[in-house]
Amino acid sequence: MLAISAEGTEVVTIEGLAATAPGKPTLHPMQAAFHEKHGLQCGFCTPGMVMSAVDFAKRHPSPTESDVRHWLEGNICRCTGYQNIVAAVLEGTSLMHAGAGE
């Protein structure tokens, strides 16, 4: 999209997901889940995958594994077999809706 199309809106990047406390950033629940569940490898797709997963989780508070796999159809990762990404999205969604943050 053209930058002018974002005028008047809020744009959040992967770096903007983490909460910044004095001296120590705190990962967003989805970022933490990708880290804990090893949902990344080379890192090339990770920012887009995490940002998309946050939006998915907001729209689907209780997804099934099948829901996540269907969502993943439009996200390409060359490194993984997607199992860890699915596990990370399920965990991240659960954490987000458990009150840990959005």
MODELLER restraints for C-alpha pairs under 7 A, 6 or more apart:
rsr = mdl.restraints
at = mdl.atoms
rsr.add(forms.Gaussian(group=physical.xy_distance, feature=features.Distance(at['CA:14:A'], at['CA:47:A']), mean=5.70, stdev=0.5))
rsr.add(forms.Gaussian(group=physical.xy_distance, feature=features.Distance(at['CA:14:A'], at['CA:51:A']), mean=6.49, stdev=0.5))
rsr.add(forms.Gaussian(group=physical.xy_distance, feature=features.Distance(at['CA:17:A'], at['CA:28:A']), mean=5.62, stdev=0.5))
rsr.add(forms.Gaussian(group=physical.xy_distance, feature=features.Distance(at['CA:18:A'], at['CA:25:A']), mean=6.26, stdev=0.5))
rsr.add(forms.Gaussian(group=physical.xy_distance, feature=features.Distance(at['CA:18:A'], at['CA:26:A']), mean=5.46, stdev=0.5))
rsr.add(forms.Gaussian(group=physical.xy_distance, feature=features.Distance(at['CA:18:A'], at['CA:27:A']), mean=4.52, stdev=0.5))
rsr.add(forms.Gaussian(group=physical.xy_distance, feature=features.Distance(at['CA:18:A'], at['CA:28:A']), mean=4.92, stdev=0.5))
rsr.add(forms.Gaussian(group=physical.xy_distance, feature=features.Distance(at['CA:19:A'], at['CA:25:A']), mean=5.66, stdev=0.5))
rsr.add(forms.Gaussian(group=physical.xy_distance, feature=features.Distance(at['CA:19:A'], at['CA:26:A']), mean=5.05, stdev=0.5))
rsr.add(forms.Gaussian(group=physical.xy_distance, feature=features.Distance(at['CA:19:A'], at['CA:27:A']), mean=6.45, stdev=0.5))
rsr.add(forms.Gaussian(group=physical.xy_distance, feature=features.Distance(at['CA:19:A'], at['CA:28:A']), mean=6.86, stdev=0.5))
rsr.add(forms.Gaussian(group=physical.xy_distance, feature=features.Distance(at['CA:20:A'], at['CA:26:A']), mean=6.19, stdev=0.5))
rsr.add(forms.Gaussian(group=physical.xy_distance, feature=features.Distance(at['CA:28:A'], at['CA:101:A']), mean=6.93, stdev=0.5))
rsr.add(forms.Gaussian(group=physical.xy_distance, feature=features.Distance(at['CA:29:A'], at['CA:92:A']), mean=5.46, stdev=0.5))
rsr.add(forms.Gaussian(group=physical.xy_distance, feature=features.Distance(at['CA:29:A'], at['CA:95:A']), mean=5.80, stdev=0.5))
rsr.add(forms.Gaussian(group=physical.xy_distance, feature=features.Distance(at['CA:29:A'], at['CA:96:A']), mean=5.91, stdev=0.5))
rsr.add(forms.Gaussian(group=physical.xy_distance, feature=features.Distance(at['CA:29:A'], at['CA:100:A']), mean=6.55, stdev=0.5))
rsr.add(forms.Gaussian(group=physical.xy_distance, feature=features.Distance(at['CA:29:A'], at['CA:101:A']), mean=6.62, stdev=0.5))
rsr.add(forms.Gaussian(group=physical.xy_distance, feature=features.Distance(at['CA:30:A'], at['CA:50:A']), mean=6.64, stdev=0.5))
rsr.add(forms.Gaussian(group=physical.xy_distance, feature=features.Distance(at['CA:30:A'], at['CA:54:A']), mean=6.57, stdev=0.5))
rsr.add(forms.Gaussian(group=physical.xy_distance, feature=features.Distance(at['CA:30:A'], at['CA:89:A']), mean=6.93, stdev=0.5))
rsr.add(forms.Gaussian(group=physical.xy_distance, feature=features.Distance(at['CA:30:A'], at['CA:92:A']), mean=4.18, stdev=0.5))
rsr.add(forms.Gaussian(group=physical.xy_distance, feature=features.Distance(at['CA:30:A'], at['CA:93:A']), mean=6.96, stdev=0.5))
rsr.add(forms.Gaussian(group=physical.xy_distance, feature=features.Distance(at['CA:31:A'], at['CA:50:A']), mean=6.68, stdev=0.5))
rsr.add(forms.Gaussian(group=physical.xy_distance, feature=features.Distance(at['CA:33:A'], at['CA:88:A']), mean=4.97, stdev=0.5))
rsr.add(forms.Gaussian(group=physical.xy_distance, feature=features.Distance(at['CA:33:A'], at['CA:91:A']), mean=5.86, stdev=0.5))
rsr.add(forms.Gaussian(group=physical.xy_distance, feature=features.Distance(at['CA:33:A'], at['CA:92:A']), mean=5.02, stdev=0.5))
rsr.add(forms.Gaussian(group=physical.xy_distance, feature=features.Distance(at['CA:34:A'], at['CA:40:A']), mean=6.59, stdev=0.5))
rsr.add(forms.Gaussian(group=physical.xy_distance, feature=features.Distance(at['CA:34:A'], at['CA:85:A']), mean=6.99, stdev=0.5))
rsr.add(forms.Gaussian(group=physical.xy_distance, feature=features.Distance(at['CA:34:A'], at['CA:88:A']), mean=4.88, stdev=0.5))
rsr.add(forms.Gaussian(group=physical.xy_distance, feature=features.Distance(at['CA:37:A'], at['CA:84:A']), mean=5.92, stdev=0.5))
rsr.add(forms.Gaussian(group=physical.xy_distance, feature=features.Distance(at['CA:37:A'], at['CA:87:A']), mean=6.46, stdev=0.5))
rsr.add(forms.Gaussian(group=physical.xy_distance, feature=features.Distance(at['CA:37:A'], at['CA:88:A']), mean=5.29, stdev=0.5))
rsr.add(forms.Gaussian(group=physical.xy_distance, feature=features.Distance(at['CA:38:A'], at['CA:84:A']), mean=5.91, stdev=0.5))
rsr.add(forms.Gaussian(group=physical.xy_distance, feature=features.Distance(at['CA:39:A'], at['CA:84:A']), mean=4.69, stdev=0.5))
rsr.add(forms.Gaussian(group=physical.xy_distance, feature=features.Distance(at['CA:39:A'], at['CA:85:A']), mean=4.29, stdev=0.5))
rsr.add(forms.Gaussian(group=physical.xy_distance, feature=features.Distance(at['CA:39:A'], at['CA:88:A']), mean=5.76, stdev=0.5))
rsr.add(forms.Gaussian(group=physical.xy_distance, feature=features.Distance(at['CA:40:A'], at['CA:46:A']), mean=6.16, stdev=0.5))
rsr.add(forms.Gaussian(group=physical.xy_distance, feature=features.Distance(at['CA:41:A'], at['CA:79:A']), mean=6.31, stdev=0.5))
rsr.add(forms.Gaussian(group=physical.xy_distance, feature=features.Distance(at['CA:42:A'], at['CA:79:A']), mean=6.95, stdev=0.5))
rsr.add(forms.Gaussian(group=physical.xy_distance, feature=features.Distance(at['CA:45:A'], at['CA:77:A']), mean=6.05, stdev=0.5))
rsr.add(forms.Gaussian(group=physical.xy_distance, feature=features.Distance(at['CA:49:A'], at['CA:75:A']), mean=6.84, stdev=0.5))
rsr.add(forms.Gaussian(group=physical.xy_distance, feature=features.Distance(at['CA:53:A'], at['CA:89:A']), mean=6.27, stdev=0.5))
rsr.add(forms.Gaussian(group=physical.xy_distance, feature=features.Distance(at['CA:57:A'], at['CA:93:A']), mean=5.04, stdev=0.5))
rsr.add(forms.Gaussian(group=physical.xy_distance, feature=features.Distance(at['CA:61:A'], at['CA:93:A']), mean=6.48, stdev=0.5))
rsr.add(forms.Gaussian(group=physical.xy_distance, feature=features.Distance(at['CA:61:A'], at['CA:97:A']), mean=6.59, stdev=0.5))
rsr.add(forms.Gaussian(group=physical.xy_distance, feature=features.Distance(at['CA:65:A'], at['CA:86:A']), mean=6.84, stdev=0.5))
rsr.add(forms.Gaussian(group=physical.xy_distance, feature=features.Distance(at['CA:68:A'], at['CA:86:A']), mean=6.20, stdev=0.5))
rsr.add(forms.Gaussian(group=physical.xy_distance, feature=features.Distance(at['CA:69:A'], at['CA:86:A']), mean=6.79, stdev=0.5))
rsr.add(forms.Gaussian(group=physical.xy_distance, feature=features.Distance(at['CA:96:A'], at['CA:102:A']), mean=5.51, stdev=0.5))
